[in-house]
Amino acid sequence: MSVAGALAYEPDGSNAQLIFAMRPGAYNDETLIEFLMELDEIVQRPVILIWDGLPSHRSRRMTEWIVSQRTWLQVERLPGYAPELNPTEQVWGSLKSTELANLCSDTIDEVEERAEDGLDRITNDASLCLAFLRHSGLRL
């Protein structure tokens, strides 16, 4: 299983939420584009996407697609090897230290269910999502 996630913040800091999708196998540029199209449908306004250097984030296909989405999507790249600047890394840390901590599962379905419970927990906790942003040192 793989998870794609985006932390969405109101510009004035009044609210925040996690938007995520899970899928079997790995994400690639094609499936990340699908995720971003879903994000556009959910958010329905301009987005500044802060992204790390994952190869699928930098592929030719992704770069061309991003250029075609300039009406609603702006991408800011994080410097290389700087996960501490990425608020979403805190999402994964919270999930791994809570719902997935010490999990010894017999099936991937059990892992998926626990992970989804944790991601739902984070999604519904605006103060936690805002804390992830503060922890990174970034500001709105």
PyMOL commands that set and color helices and strands:
alter all, ss='L'
color gray80, all
select helices_A, chain A and resi 29-43+55-58+60-68+83-85+87-97+108-123+126-136
alter helices_A, ss='H'
color red, helices_A
select strands_A, chain A and resi 2-9+16-23+47-51+73-77
alter strands_A, ss='S'
color yellow, strands_A
deselect
rebuild
show_as cartoon
